[in-house]
Amino acid sequence: MDPRGHHFIVEASGCNDVIGEIEKMQEILVEAAKRAKAHIWTVSFHRFPPNGVSGVVVISESHLSIHTWPELGYVALDIYTCGSESLPEVAVDYVLERVNAKHTHVTEITRGLDYGDREFYHSIVTWEERLRENGG
């Protein structure tokens, strides 16, 4: 019953100003893909007025995408990888560290589960963390 993929949906709050810098956000997501041992196919980022950033890194294993609202200090991060070689958790941790998220809500969806009957389903685990409180 090996899963087909792991999908992380992340809400990050209290993020720093880097989330409004398109070049920095692209660098961060590309490096996150590399740290996850993913194979990058294409990268596309766009600025939305007044200063939000949306971008996607398409990888052989699926994708990393991000949408930012700098005026709110908020980041929506989505990382989905297939196969057993990639490390999506590493990518999630790297992005959250670089945007200096103070609070996160993470949902991990294990996708493509089956009992050999080719009827696929998923499982969901979700958790919240408060990060970097009291200078920590």
N, CA, C and O atoms as CSV, one atom per row, in Angstrom:
chain,resi,resn,atom,element,x,y,z
A,1,MET,N,N,0.832,-1.193,0.000
A,1,MET,CA,C,0.000,0.000,0.000
A,1,MET,C,C,0.871,1.248,0.000
A,1,MET,O,O,0.713,2.113,0.861
A,2,ASP,N,N,1.778,1.347,-0.948
A,2,ASP,CA,C,2.611,2.539,-1.073
A,2,ASP,C,C,1.787,3.682,-1.646
A,2,ASP,O,O,1.056,3.493,-2.618
A,3,PRO,N,N,1.898,4.872,-1.051
A,3,PRO,CA,C,1.149,6.020,-1.583
A,3,PRO,C,C,1.737,6.488,-2.899
A,3,PRO,O,O,2.915,6.269,-3.182
A,4,ARG,N,N,0.914,7.126,-3.689
A,4,ARG,CA,C,1.375,7.715,-4.955
A,4,ARG,C,C,2.033,9.064,-4.728
A,4,ARG,O,O,2.863,9.489,-5.532
A,5,GLY,N,N,1.669,9.761,-3.619
A,5,GLY,CA,C,2.265,11.071,-3.390
A,5,GLY,C,C,1.940,11.637,-2.030
A,5,GLY,O,O,1.085,11.132,-1.303
A,6,HIS,N,N,2.659,12.717,-1.703
A,6,HIS,CA,C,2.458,13.448,-0.456
A,6,HIS,C,C,2.204,14.908,-0.807
A,6,HIS,O,O,2.968,15.531,-1.544
A,7,HIS,N,N,1.117,15.435,-0.266
A,7,HIS,CA,C,0.681,16.789,-0.595
A,7,HIS,C,C,0.621,17.596,0.699
A,7,HIS,O,O,-0.101,17.232,1.628
A,8,PHE,N,N,1.370,18.680,0.760
A,8,PHE,CA,C,1.375,19.558,1.928
A,8,PHE,C,C,0.695,20.865,1.552
A,8,PHE,O,O,1.075,21.518,0.580
A,9,ILE,N,N,-0.312,21.239,2.330
A,9,ILE,CA,C,-1.006,22.512,2.165
A,9,ILE,C,C,-0.714,23.308,3.429
A,9,ILE,O,O,-1.043,22.879,4.535
A,10,VAL,N,N,-0.091,24.476,3.253
A,10,VAL,CA,C,0.433,25.222,4.397
A,10,VAL,C,C,-0.096,26.647,4.398
A,10,VAL,O,O,-0.052,27.343,3.384
A,11,GLU,N,N,-0.600,27.070,5.560
A,11,GLU,CA,C,-0.966,28.457,5.807
A,11,GLU,C,C,0.120,29.007,6.733
A,11,GLU,O,O,0.346,28.454,7.809
A,12,ALA,N,N,0.786,30.073,6.338
A,12,ALA,CA,C,1.856,30.671,7.149
A,12,ALA,C,C,1.511,32.127,7.436
A,12,ALA,O,O,1.228,32.903,6.523
A,13,SER,N,N,1.537,32.486,8.719
A,13,SER,CA,C,1.171,33.842,9.152
A,13,SER,C,C,2.349,34.508,9.842
A,13,SER,O,O,3.269,33.846,10.323
A,14,GLY,N,N,2.300,35.846,9.880
A,14,GLY,CA,C,3.357,36.601,10.544
A,14,GLY,C,C,4.674,36.553,9.797
A,14,GLY,O,O,5.741,36.617,10.407
A,15,CYS,N,N,4.605,36.441,8.481
A,15,CYS,CA,C,5.817,36.312,7.655
A,15,CYS,C,C,6.491,37.665,7.449
A,15,CYS,O,O,5.865,38.714,7.596
A,16,ASN,N,N,7.784,37.625,7.104
A,16,ASN,CA,C,8.553,38.847,6.920
A,16,ASN,C,C,8.337,39.456,5.536
A,16,ASN,O,O,7.594,38.914,4.717
A,17,ASP,N,N,8.991,40.582,5.288
A,17,ASP,CA,C,8.794,41.345,4.060
A,17,ASP,C,C,9.308,40.651,2.800
A,17,ASP,O,O,8.958,41.066,1.695
A,18,VAL,N,N,10.115,39.625,2.932
A,18,VAL,CA,C,10.645,38.924,1.762
A,18,VAL,C,C,9.509,38.367,0.898
A,18,VAL,O,O,9.695,38.143,-0.298
A,19,ILE,N,N,8.339,38.143,1.495
A,19,ILE,CA,C,7.241,37.551,0.732
A,19,ILE,C,C,6.685,38.487,-0.342
A,19,ILE,O,O,5.873,38.062,-1.164
A,20,GLY,N,N,7.103,39.737,-0.346
A,20,GLY,CA,C,6.702,40.678,-1.388
A,20,GLY,C,C,7.756,40.852,-2.474
A,20,GLY,O,O,7.559,41.634,-3.404
A,21,GLU,N,N,8.864,40.137,-2.370
A,21,GLU,CA,C,9.965,40.266,-3.328
A,21,GLU,C,C,9.952,39.075,-4.282
A,21,GLU,O,O,10.292,37.956,-3.901
A,22,ILE,N,N,9.559,39.330,-5.516
A,22,ILE,CA,C,9.371,38.257,-6.490
A,22,ILE,C,C,10.655,37.451,-6.717
A,22,ILE,O,O,10.611,36.223,-6.778
A,23,GLU,N,N,11.791,38.134,-6.843
A,23,GLU,CA,C,13.046,37.416,-7.095
A,23,GLU,C,C,13.419,36.530,-5.921
A,23,GLU,O,O,13.849,35.392,-6.112
A,24,LYS,N,N,13.257,37.042,-4.708
A,24,LYS,CA,C,13.582,36.269,-3.501
A,24,LYS,C,C,12.660,35.064,-3.365
A,24,LYS,O,O,13.114,33.969,-3.035
A,25,MET,N,N,11.378,35.257,-3.617
A,25,MET,CA,C,10.436,34.148,-3.490
A,25,MET,C,C,10.734,33.060,-4.519
A,25,MET,O,O,10.610,31.870,-4.230
A,26,GLN,N,N,11.123,33.472,-5.704
A,26,GLN,CA,C,11.499,32.484,-6.726
A,26,GLN,C,C,12.739,31.724,-6.275
A,26,GLN,O,O,12.789,30.499,-6.390
A,27,GLU,N,N,13.742,32.438,-5.763
A,27,GLU,CA,C,14.947,31.780,-5.249
A,27,GLU,C,C,14.604,30.777,-4.155
A,27,GLU,O,O,15.119,29.659,-4.146
A,28,ILE,N,N,13.739,31.177,-3.241
A,28,ILE,CA,C,13.375,30.322,-2.113
A,28,ILE,C,C,12.679,29.051,-2.594
A,28,ILE,O,O,13.019,27.959,-2.139
A,29,LEU,N,N,11.711,29.171,-3.507
A,29,LEU,CA,C,10.996,27.982,-3.960
A,29,LEU,C,C,11.877,27.060,-4.802
A,29,LEU,O,O,11.758,25.838,-4.712
A,30,VAL,N,N,12.750,27.633,-5.612
A,30,VAL,CA,C,13.666,26.799,-6.395
A,30,VAL,C,C,14.618,26.049,-5.460
A,30,VAL,O,O,14.859,24.856,-5.643
A,31,GLU,N,N,15.152,26.745,-4.468
A,31,GLU,CA,C,16.048,26.081,-3.515
A,31,GLU,C,C,15.292,25.023,-2.710
A,31,GLU,O,O,15.847,23.966,-2.409
A,32,ALA,N,N,14.043,25.291,-2.361
A,32,ALA,CA,C,13.236,24.300,-1.643
A,32,ALA,C,C,13.075,23.034,-2.481
A,32,ALA,O,O,13.167,21.925,-1.956
A,33,ALA,N,N,12.837,23.196,-3.771
A,33,ALA,CA,C,12.712,22.035,-4.664
A,33,ALA,C,C,14.018,21.247,-4.701
A,33,ALA,O,O,14.006,20.017,-4.659
A,34,LYS,N,N,15.139,21.950,-4.779
A,34,LYS,CA,C,16.438,21.274,-4.795
A,34,LYS,C,C,16.681,20.515,-3.498
A,34,LYS,O,O,17.154,19.379,-3.516
A,35,ARG,N,N,16.354,21.150,-2.363
A,35,ARG,CA,C,16.544,20.494,-1.066
A,35,ARG,C,C,15.630,19.290,-0.897
A,35,ARG,O,O,15.940,18.367,-0.144
A,36,ALA,N,N,14.507,19.302,-1.598
A,36,ALA,CA,C,13.578,18.172,-1.554
A,36,ALA,C,C,14.010,17.049,-2.503
A,36,ALA,O,O,13.332,16.029,-2.622
A,37,LYS,N,N,15.138,17.250,-3.171
A,37,LYS,CA,C,15.673,16.279,-4.138
A,37,LYS,C,C,14.737,16.072,-5.322
A,37,LYS,O,O,14.631,14.974,-5.870
A,38,ALA,N,N,14.058,17.159,-5.704
A,38,ALA,CA,C,13.148,17.126,-6.841
A,38,ALA,C,C,13.887,17.561,-8.111
A,38,ALA,O,O,14.926,18.219,-8.045
A,39,HIS,N,N,13.348,17.191,-9.234
A,39,HIS,CA,C,13.922,17.531,-10.537
A,39,HIS,C,C,13.084,18.640,-11.165
A,39,HIS,O,O,11.923,18.421,-11.512
A,40,ILE,N,N,13.661,19.819,-11.312
A,40,ILE,CA,C,12.946,21.008,-11.772
A,40,ILE,C,C,12.789,20.994,-13.290
A,40,ILE,O,O,13.741,20.745,-14.030
A,41,TRP,N,N,11.547,21.270,-13.740
A,41,TRP,CA,C,11.249,21.369,-15.164
A,41,TRP,C,C,11.079,22.816,-15.602
A,41,TRP,O,O,11.677,23.246,-16.588
A,42,THR,N,N,10.270,23.558,-14.876
A,42,THR,CA,C,10.044,24.952,-15.268
A,42,THR,C,C,9.667,25.774,-14.036
A,42,THR,O,O,9.186,25.248,-13.032
A,43,VAL,N,N,9.902,27.084,-14.149
A,43,VAL,CA,C,9.646,28.011,-13.050
A,43,VAL,C,C,8.889,29.205,-13.618
A,43,VAL,O,O,9.287,29.766,-14.639
A,44,SER,N,N,7.797,29.595,-12.960
A,44,SER,CA,C,7.023,30.749,-13.411
A,44,SER,C,C,6.519,31.526,-12.198
A,44,SER,O,O,5.833,30.971,-11.339
A,45,PHE,N,N,6.864,32.821,-12.131
A,45,PHE,CA,C,6.443,33.691,-11.037
A,45,PHE,C,C,5.860,34.971,-11.595
A,45,PHE,O,O,6.236,35.419,-12.679
A,46,HIS,N,N,4.930,35.560,-10.842
A,46,HIS,CA,C,4.239,36.775,-11.277
A,46,HIS,C,C,3.943,37.651,-10.068
A,46,HIS,O,O,3.653,37.147,-8.983
A,47,ARG,N,N,4.017,38.965,-10.261
A,47,ARG,CA,C,3.652,39.919,-9.210
A,47,ARG,C,C,2.215,40.365,-9.430
A,47,ARG,O,O,1.798,40.653,-10.552
A,48,PHE,N,N,1.464,40.414,-8.326
A,48,PHE,CA,C,0.103,40.925,-8.361
A,48,PHE,C,C,0.051,42.216,-7.567
A,48,PHE,O,O,0.588,42.276,-6.461
A,49,PRO,N,N,-0.586,43.256,-8.108
A,49,PRO,CA,C,-0.654,44.535,-7.411
A,49,PRO,C,C,-1.385,44.398,-6.075
A,49,PRO,O,O,-2.345,43.631,-6.012
A,50,PRO,N,N,-1.006,45.069,-5.041
A,50,PRO,CA,C,0.108,46.011,-5.070
A,50,PRO,C,C,1.467,45.336,-4.897
A,50,PRO,O,O,2.454,45.844,-5.429
A,51,ASN,N,N,1.564,44.223,-4.183
A,51,ASN,CA,C,2.888,43.630,-4.006
A,51,ASN,C,C,2.848,42.133,-3.712
A,51,ASN,O,O,3.808,41.601,-3.156
A,52,GLY,N,N,1.777,41.445,-4.064
A,52,GLY,CA,C,1.702,40.001,-3.860
A,52,GLY,C,C,2.499,39.248,-4.907
A,52,GLY,O,O,2.749,39.754,-6.002
A,53,VAL,N,N,2.889,38.050,-4.563
A,53,VAL,CA,C,3.669,37.202,-5.468
A,53,VAL,C,C,2.975,35.852,-5.583
A,53,VAL,O,O,2.547,35.284,-4.578
A,54,SER,N,N,2.862,35.340,-6.803
A,54,SER,CA,C,2.383,33.985,-7.042
A,54,SER,C,C,3.399,33.296,-7.929
A,54,SER,O,O,3.937,33.890,-8.863
A,55,GLY,N,N,3.651,32.044,-7.625
A,55,GLY,CA,C,4.615,31.332,-8.436
A,55,GLY,C,C,4.472,29.836,-8.309
A,55,GLY,O,O,3.896,29.311,-7.356
A,56,VAL,N,N,5.026,29.162,-9.320
A,56,VAL,CA,C,5.013,27.704,-9.330
A,56,VAL,C,C,6.360,27.193,-9.841
A,56,VAL,O,O,6.951,27.744,-10.770
A,57,VAL,N,N,6.817,26.131,-9.207
A,57,VAL,CA,C,7.978,25.396,-9.678
A,57,VAL,C,C,7.447,24.021,-10.059
A,57,VAL,O,O,7.031,23.242,-9.201
A,58,VAL,N,N,7.467,23.733,-11.358
A,58,VAL,CA,C,7.004,22.442,-11.841
A,58,VAL,C,C,8.185,21.479,-11.774
A,58,VAL,O,O,9.260,21.748,-12.309
A,59,ILE,N,N,7.960,20.356,-11.106
A,59,ILE,CA,C,9.008,19.361,-10.932
A,59,ILE,C,C,8.542,18.037,-11.532
A,59,ILE,O,O,7.344,17.827,-11.720
A,60,SER,N,N,9.471,17.159,-11.827
A,60,SER,CA,C,9.096,15.837,-12.345
A,60,SER,C,C,8.122,15.148,-11.411
A,60,SER,O,O,7.232,14.419,-11.847
A,61,GLU,N,N,8.300,15.387,-10.126
A,61,GLU,CA,C,7.501,14.736,-9.095
A,61,GLU,C,C,6.158,15.422,-8.860
A,61,GLU,O,O,5.318,14.846,-8.168
A,62,SER,N,N,5.909,16.595,-9.382
A,62,SER,CA,C,4.658,17.347,-9.386
A,62,SER,C,C,4.918,18.844,-9.306
A,62,SER,O,O,5.284,19.442,-10.318
A,63,HIS,N,N,4.740,19.500,-8.101
A,63,HIS,CA,C,4.875,20.958,-8.086
A,63,HIS,C,C,5.078,21.522,-6.679
A,63,HIS,O,O,4.790,20.877,-5.671
A,64,LEU,N,N,5.589,22.763,-6.660
A,64,LEU,CA,C,5.601,23.622,-5.481
A,64,LEU,C,C,4.955,24.923,-5.940
A,64,LEU,O,O,5.332,25.459,-6.982
A,65,SER,N,N,3.994,25.439,-5.186
A,65,SER,CA,C,3.401,26.720,-5.558
A,65,SER,C,C,3.250,27.585,-4.318
A,65,SER,O,O,3.155,27.093,-3.194
A,66,ILE,N,N,3.231,28.902,-4.564
A,66,ILE,CA,C,3.137,29.850,-3.460
A,66,ILE,C,C,2.328,31.061,-3.903
A,66,ILE,O,O,2.394,31.485,-5.056
A,67,HIS,N,N,1.569,31.606,-2.967
A,67,HIS,CA,C,0.820,32.842,-3.172
A,67,HIS,C,C,1.018,33.660,-1.911
A,67,HIS,O,O,0.846,33.151,-0.803
A,68,THR,N,N,1.380,34.932,-2.072
A,68,THR,CA,C,1.681,35.759,-0.895
A,68,THR,C,C,0.810,37.003,-0.842
A,68,THR,O,O,0.405,37.557,-1.864
A,69,TRP,N,N,0.538,37.423,0.390
A,69,TRP,CA,C,-0.172,38.660,0.680
A,69,TRP,C,C,0.694,39.422,1.680
A,69,TRP,O,O,0.452,39.343,2.884
A,70,PRO,N,N,1.711,40.167,1.197
A,70,PRO,CA,C,2.627,40.857,2.099
A,70,PRO,C,C,1.935,41.817,3.054
A,70,PRO,O,O,2.368,41.971,4.196
A,71,GLU,N,N,0.865,42.464,2.603
A,71,GLU,CA,C,0.163,43.412,3.464
A,71,GLU,C,C,-0.478,42.718,4.670
A,71,GLU,O,O,-0.826,43.371,5.654
A,72,LEU,N,N,-0.633,41.397,4.590
A,72,LEU,CA,C,-1.193,40.615,5.690
A,72,LEU,C,C,-0.148,39.725,6.374
A,72,LEU,O,O,-0.427,39.101,7.398
A,73,GLY,N,N,1.056,39.675,5.795
A,73,GLY,CA,C,2.085,38.780,6.328
A,73,GLY,C,C,1.721,37.320,6.134
A,73,GLY,O,O,2.131,36.467,6.922
A,74,TYR,N,N,0.951,37.023,5.087
A,74,TYR,CA,C,0.375,35.688,4.882
A,74,TYR,C,C,0.911,35.021,3.619
A,74,TYR,O,O,1.053,35.653,2.573
A,75,VAL,N,N,1.205,33.717,3.745
A,75,VAL,CA,C,1.661,32.904,2.630
A,75,VAL,C,C,0.806,31.644,2.556
A,75,VAL,O,O,0.563,30.986,3.568
A,76,ALA,N,N,0.351,31.315,1.347
A,76,ALA,CA,C,-0.302,30.035,1.070
A,76,ALA,C,C,0.686,29.211,0.249
A,76,ALA,O,O,1.054,29.593,-0.862
A,77,LEU,N,N,1.106,28.089,0.803
A,77,LEU,CA,C,2.121,27.232,0.187
A,77,LEU,C,C,1.521,25.867,-0.106
A,77,LEU,O,O,0.776,25.320,0.708
A,78,ASP,N,N,1.847,25.317,-1.273
A,78,ASP,CA,C,1.329,24.028,-1.691
A,78,ASP,C,C,2.494,23.229,-2.270
A,78,ASP,O,O,3.131,23.668,-3.228
A,79,ILE,N,N,2.773,22.073,-1.704
A,79,ILE,CA,C,3.859,21.234,-2.202
A,79,ILE,C,C,3.331,19.811,-2.359
A,79,ILE,O,O,2.862,19.198,-1.401
A,80,TYR,N,N,3.416,19.302,-3.580
A,80,TYR,CA,C,2.968,17.942,-3.868
A,80,TYR,C,C,4.091,17.208,-4.578
A,80,TYR,O,O,4.611,17.683,-5.588
A,81,THR,N,N,4.463,16.056,-4.051
A,81,THR,CA,C,5.490,15.244,-4.686
A,81,THR,C,C,5.022,13.795,-4.767
A,81,THR,O,O,4.353,13.284,-3.869
A,82,CYS,N,N,5.392,13.159,-5.856
A,82,CYS,CA,C,5.133,11.741,-6.053
A,82,CYS,C,C,6.449,10.988,-5.931
A,82,CYS,O,O,7.521,11.574,-6.080
A,83,GLY,N,N,6.371,9.726,-5.670
A,83,GLY,CA,C,7.562,8.890,-5.599
A,83,GLY,C,C,8.152,8.855,-4.209
A,83,GLY,O,O,7.754,9.615,-3.326
A,84,SER,N,N,9.098,7.969,-4.029
A,84,SER,CA,C,9.678,7.745,-2.702
A,84,SER,C,C,10.997,8.468,-2.482
A,84,SER,O,O,11.518,8.450,-1.367
A,85,GLU,N,N,11.547,9.094,-3.494
A,85,GLU,CA,C,12.870,9.716,-3.371
A,85,GLU,C,C,12.826,11.162,-2.890
A,85,GLU,O,O,13.783,11.635,-2.276
A,86,SER,N,N,11.736,11.869,-3.156
A,86,SER,CA,C,11.680,13.288,-2.798
A,86,SER,C,C,11.376,13.480,-1.317
A,86,SER,O,O,10.856,12.587,-0.648
A,87,LEU,N,N,11.714,14.667,-0.826
A,87,LEU,CA,C,11.581,15.008,0.591
A,87,LEU,C,C,10.743,16.286,0.746
A,87,LEU,O,O,11.297,17.348,1.026
A,88,PRO,N,N,9.422,16.200,0.569
A,88,PRO,CA,C,8.597,17.406,0.612
A,88,PRO,C,C,8.641,18.118,1.962
A,88,PRO,O,O,8.518,19.342,2.016
A,89,GLU,N,N,8.814,17.365,3.057
A,89,GLU,CA,C,8.871,17.982,4.383
A,89,GLU,C,C,10.052,18.942,4.485
A,89,GLU,O,O,9.957,19.986,5.129
A,90,VAL,N,N,11.160,18.583,3.849
A,90,VAL,CA,C,12.348,19.439,3.845
A,90,VAL,C,C,12.041,20.745,3.128
A,90,VAL,O,O,12.451,21.815,3.575
A,91,ALA,N,N,11.322,20.658,2.019
A,91,ALA,CA,C,10.948,21.856,1.266
A,91,ALA,C,C,10.038,22.751,2.100
A,91,ALA,O,O,10.226,23.967,2.130
A,92,VAL,N,N,9.059,22.165,2.772
A,92,VAL,CA,C,8.148,22.940,3.612
A,92,VAL,C,C,8.929,23.676,4.697
A,92,VAL,O,O,8.770,24.884,4.875
A,93,ASP,N,N,9.768,22.945,5.416
A,93,ASP,CA,C,10.553,23.546,6.498
A,93,ASP,C,C,11.445,24.672,5.994
A,93,ASP,O,O,11.562,25.708,6.649
A,94,TYR,N,N,12.072,24.481,4.841
A,94,TYR,CA,C,12.966,25.501,4.290
A,94,TYR,C,C,12.199,26.783,3.975
A,94,TYR,O,O,12.643,27.873,4.336
A,95,VAL,N,N,11.055,26.662,3.305
A,95,VAL,CA,C,10.274,27.854,2.954
A,95,VAL,C,C,9.823,28.587,4.218
A,95,VAL,O,O,9.954,29.808,4.305
A,96,LEU,N,N,9.297,27.856,5.188
A,96,LEU,CA,C,8.805,28.493,6.409
A,96,LEU,C,C,9.921,29.199,7.167
A,96,LEU,O,O,9.702,30.255,7.761
A,97,GLU,N,N,11.106,28.623,7.146
A,97,GLU,CA,C,12.256,29.271,7.797
A,97,GLU,C,C,12.625,30.559,7.078
A,97,GLU,O,O,12.882,31.576,7.721
A,98,ARG,N,N,12.652,30.525,5.755
A,98,ARG,CA,C,13.074,31.690,4.972
A,98,ARG,C,C,12.080,32.844,5.020
A,98,ARG,O,O,12.479,34.003,4.910
A,99,VAL,N,N,10.787,32.545,5.182
A,99,VAL,CA,C,9.790,33.623,5.264
A,99,VAL,C,C,9.541,34.027,6.711
A,99,VAL,O,O,8.736,34.915,6.991
A,100,ASN,N,N,10.243,33.362,7.624
A,100,ASN,CA,C,10.179,33.671,9.057
A,100,ASN,C,C,8.743,33.602,9.590
A,100,ASN,O,O,8.298,34.484,10.325
A,101,ALA,N,N,8.030,32.543,9.209
A,101,ALA,CA,C,6.640,32.373,9.638
A,101,ALA,C,C,6.553,32.275,11.156
A,101,ALA,O,O,7.322,31.552,11.791
A,102,LYS,N,N,5.622,33.001,11.717
A,102,LYS,CA,C,5.415,32.977,13.165
A,102,LYS,C,C,4.401,31.918,13.572
A,102,LYS,O,O,4.468,31.388,14.681
A,103,HIS,N,N,3.463,31.607,12.684
A,103,HIS,CA,C,2.434,30.613,12.973
A,103,HIS,C,C,2.134,29.853,11.686
A,103,HIS,O,O,2.056,30.446,10.610
A,104,THR,N,N,1.968,28.538,11.803
A,104,THR,CA,C,1.644,27.746,10.617
A,104,THR,C,C,0.501,26.780,10.912
A,104,THR,O,O,0.320,26.310,12.035
A,105,HIS,N,N,-0.244,26.512,9.879
A,105,HIS,CA,C,-1.265,25.469,9.907
A,105,HIS,C,C,-0.943,24.578,8.709
A,105,HIS,O,O,-1.016,25.020,7.562
A,106,VAL,N,N,-0.587,23.325,8.981
A,106,VAL,CA,C,-0.119,22.415,7.939
A,106,VAL,C,C,-1.086,21.248,7.815
A,106,VAL,O,O,-1.483,20.647,8.813
A,107,THR,N,N,-1.455,20.938,6.592
A,107,THR,CA,C,-2.226,19.744,6.301
A,107,THR,C,C,-1.400,18.874,5.369
A,107,THR,O,O,-0.955,19.321,4.312
A,108,GLU,N,N,-1.201,17.628,5.771
A,108,GLU,CA,C,-0.488,16.659,4.935
A,108,GLU,C,C,-1.496,15.643,4.433
A,108,GLU,O,O,-2.190,14.992,5.214
A,109,ILE,N,N,-1.563,15.519,3.131
A,109,ILE,CA,C,-2.463,14.554,2.509
A,109,ILE,C,C,-1.601,13.479,1.853
A,109,ILE,O,O,-0.803,13.767,0.961
A,110,THR,N,N,-1.769,12.261,2.296
A,110,THR,CA,C,-1.109,11.137,1.649
A,110,THR,C,C,-2.075,10.661,0.572
A,110,THR,O,O,-3.197,10.246,0.862
A,111,ARG,N,N,-1.618,10.727,-0.682
A,111,ARG,CA,C,-2.515,10.514,-1.810
A,111,ARG,C,C,-2.218,9.213,-2.545
A,111,ARG,O,O,-1.099,8.701,-2.524
A,112,GLY,N,N,-3.241,8.704,-3.186
A,112,GLY,CA,C,-3.077,7.522,-4.019
A,112,GLY,C,C,-2.900,6.238,-3.236
A,112,GLY,O,O,-2.150,5.356,-3.654
A,113,LEU,N,N,-3.572,6.122,-2.114
A,113,LEU,CA,C,-3.521,4.888,-1.335
A,113,LEU,C,C,-4.532,3.892,-1.891
A,113,LEU,O,O,-5.627,4.278,-2.300
A,114,ASP,N,N,-4.166,2.608,-1.907
A,114,ASP,CA,C,-5.126,1.581,-2.298
A,114,ASP,C,C,-4.703,0.252,-1.689
A,114,ASP,O,O,-3.568,0.085,-1.241
A,115,TYR,N,N,-5.619,-0.668,-1.682
A,115,TYR,CA,C,-5.369,-2.007,-1.142
A,115,TYR,C,C,-5.182,-3.026,-2.261
A,115,TYR,O,O,-5.480,-4.208,-2.090
A,116,GLY,N,N,-4.692,-2.565,-3.398
A,116,GLY,CA,C,-4.463,-3.460,-4.520
A,116,GLY,C,C,-5.659,-3.615,-5.444
A,116,GLY,O,O,-5.611,-4.391,-6.398
A,117,ASP,N,N,-6.733,-2.882,-5.167
A,117,ASP,CA,C,-7.934,-3.001,-5.994
A,117,ASP,C,C,-8.096,-1.836,-6.973
A,117,ASP,O,O,-9.092,-1.750,-7.691
A,118,ARG,N,N,-7.095,-0.937,-6.991
A,118,ARG,CA,C,-7.092,0.239,-7.872
A,118,ARG,C,C,-8.248,1.197,-7.590
A,118,ARG,O,O,-8.669,1.949,-8.469
A,119,GLU,N,N,-8.753,1.162,-6.365
A,119,GLU,CA,C,-9.686,2.177,-5.898
A,119,GLU,C,C,-8.905,3.047,-4.929
A,119,GLU,O,O,-8.669,2.659,-3.785
A,120,PHE,N,N,-8.507,4.219,-5.388
A,120,PHE,CA,C,-7.580,5.063,-4.645
A,120,PHE,C,C,-8.292,5.999,-3.676
A,120,PHE,O,O,-9.415,6.439,-3.926
A,121,TYR,N,N,-7.632,6.291,-2.586
A,121,TYR,CA,C,-8.144,7.211,-1.583
A,121,TYR,C,C,-6.972,7.965,-0.977
A,121,TYR,O,O,-5.823,7.727,-1.351
A,122,HIS,N,N,-7.250,8.874,-0.042
A,122,HIS,CA,C,-6.190,9.634,0.612
A,122,HIS,C,C,-6.446,9.680,2.112
A,122,HIS,O,O,-7.556,9.426,2.579
A,123,SER,N,N,-5.405,10.005,2.847
A,123,SER,CA,C,-5.553,10.237,4.284
A,123,SER,C,C,-5.043,11.628,4.595
A,123,SER,O,O,-4.171,12.149,3.900
A,124,ILE,N,N,-5.593,12.235,5.651
A,124,ILE,CA,C,-5.271,13.624,5.987
A,124,ILE,C,C,-4.822,13.721,7.439
A,124,ILE,O,O,-5.451,13.167,8.341
A,125,VAL,N,N,-3.728,14.431,7.640
A,125,VAL,CA,C,-3.241,14.773,8.974
A,125,VAL,C,C,-3.031,16.276,8.977
A,125,VAL,O,O,-2.488,16.822,8.016
A,126,THR,N,N,-3.446,16.951,10.029
A,126,THR,CA,C,-3.276,18.403,10.100
A,126,THR,C,C,-2.769,18.809,11.474
A,126,THR,O,O,-3.100,18.179,12.478
A,127,TRP,N,N,-1.960,19.869,11.514
A,127,TRP,CA,C,-1.430,20.365,12.775
A,127,TRP,C,C,-1.116,21.844,12.663
A,127,TRP,O,O,-0.976,22.388,11.567
A,128,GLU,N,N,-1.009,22.483,13.816
A,128,GLU,CA,C,-0.662,23.904,13.886
A,128,GLU,C,C,0.574,24.062,14.753
A,128,GLU,O,O,0.805,23.287,15.681
A,129,GLU,N,N,1.362,25.078,14.436
A,129,GLU,CA,C,2.541,25.388,15.226
A,129,GLU,C,C,2.665,26.891,15.391
A,129,GLU,O,O,2.337,27.661,14.488
A,130,ARG,N,N,3.133,27.287,16.535
A,130,ARG,CA,C,3.531,28.668,16.757
A,130,ARG,C,C,5.043,28.651,16.742
A,130,ARG,O,O,5.675,27.896,17.480
A,131,LEU,N,N,5.613,29.480,15.907
A,131,LEU,CA,C,7.051,29.480,15.712
A,131,LEU,C,C,7.656,30.812,16.150
A,131,LEU,O,O,6.989,31.846,16.108
A,132,ARG,N,N,8.905,30.782,16.563
A,132,ARG,CA,C,9.688,31.975,16.850
A,132,ARG,C,C,9.037,32.905,17.855
A,132,ARG,O,O,9.146,34.125,17.727
A,133,GLU,N,N,8.371,32.360,18.839
A,133,GLU,CA,C,7.798,33.192,19.900
A,133,GLU,C,C,8.861,33.477,20.954
A,133,GLU,O,O,9.741,32.652,21.198
A,134,ASN,N,N,8.776,34.620,21.562
A,134,ASN,CA,C,9.723,35.010,22.613
A,134,ASN,C,C,11.168,34.902,22.143
A,134,ASN,O,O,12.055,34.496,22.894
A,135,GLY,N,N,11.385,35.276,20.881
A,135,GLY,CA,C,12.740,35.276,20.333
A,135,GLY,C,C,13.259,33.892,20.022
A,135,GLY,O,O,14.439,33.761,19.699
A,136,GLY,N,N,12.436,32.836,20.102
A,136,GLY,CA,C,12.865,31.452,19.934
A,136,GLY,C,C,12.868,30.959,18.593
A,136,GLY,O,O,13.216,29.801,18.362
